[in-house]
Amino acid sequence: MGLIGGMARTAVIAGTATAVSNRVSRRQARRWQQQADDQYDNTQQQDQNAQPQYAQQQYQQMQPQAAPPPPPAAAPDTLEQLKELAELKNQGILTQAEFDAQKAKILAAS
């Protein structure tokens, strides 16, 4: 085998090696691209699933909140009312009959 034969053989081996290397590189690039696409798809799907929840939270926050009901009116202290009533009677503003009627109302309410 002469010089030309050796060079031809080297060229064939080098060409084959290059072709195999390119094929392996392309296959690896496709795998990496597929993994990247899968990750992107998963991220997009998670974002789409999260958006309705986020939108619902935002909607609820935007809704006017109902004002809490006012506290019930404090019932006047029965003893205090009876004292005031007695003062009015002692001052002569109320008669004994009016005093007794108001007293009965206060005691019935408590």
N, C-alpha and C positions, 0 to 999 in steps of 0.2 A: 504494500500500500504506500503510495507515494505521498508527497506533500499535499497535493490537491485532495487526495482521498482523506487525509487526516484533517484537513481544514473543513471538508464537507461534513465529515463525521462530527466535528466540534460544533459546526453551525447547526446541525440537526439536533444535537443534544442541547445546545443553548436555546434554540427555538422551542424545543419541547419543554424545557424547564421554564421558559418565559410564559408559554401558553398555560402550563399547569399553574404557575404562580398567579397569573392573571385570573384564571378561573377560580382559584381558591380565594383571591381577594374579592372578586365579585360576589361569590357566595357568602363570604363573611359580611360584606357590606349590606347584602340583602337581609341577612339575619339581624344585623344591628338596626337596619331601617324598620324591619318588622317589629322588633322590640320597642323601638321609639314610637312607632305608630300605635302599638298596643297600649303603651303607657299614656300616650296622648288621648286615645279613646277612653281609657279608664278615667283619666282626669276630667275629660269633658262630661262623662256620664255622672261622675260624682258632683260636678258643678251643677249639672241640670237637676240632679236630685236635691241638692242643697238650695237651689234658687226658690222653689216653692215654699220651703220652710222659712227662708230668710224673708221672702215677700210676705208671708203670713205674719211673721213677727213685726215687720215694719207696718203692716196694715193695722195690727192690733195696737201698736204704739201710737198710731195716728188717730185712732178712734177717740172721741172725747170720752173721758172717764166720767161716770155718773158721780155727782157730788154725794158724799156720804150723808145720810139722813141726819137732821139736826138732833142733838141729844134731847131726850124727852124733858119737857118742862119740869123743873124740880117742884115736887109737891110741897106746898108751904108746910112748915112744921106745925103740927096740930097744936102743940103746947103754945107756940108763939102766937098763933091765931087766937087761941082762947085768952091769952094775956092781953092782946090788943082789944079784943071784944070786951073784956072786963074793964079796961081803961075807958073805953067809950061809954060804958054803963055808969062808971064812977063819975065821969065828967058830966053826966046827965044828958048825953047825946042820944042814948038808947034807953028805952023803957025796959022794965023787967020782962015784959012779954016779947019784945023784939030781941032782947038778949037771949032768952030761952030758945026762941025760934032759930036764931043764928047758931047758937051752941049746938042744937040738935043737928043742924045741917053739917057743921064741921065734924062732929063725932060720927055721923053717918057716912061721910066721905072717907074717913080714915079707917 
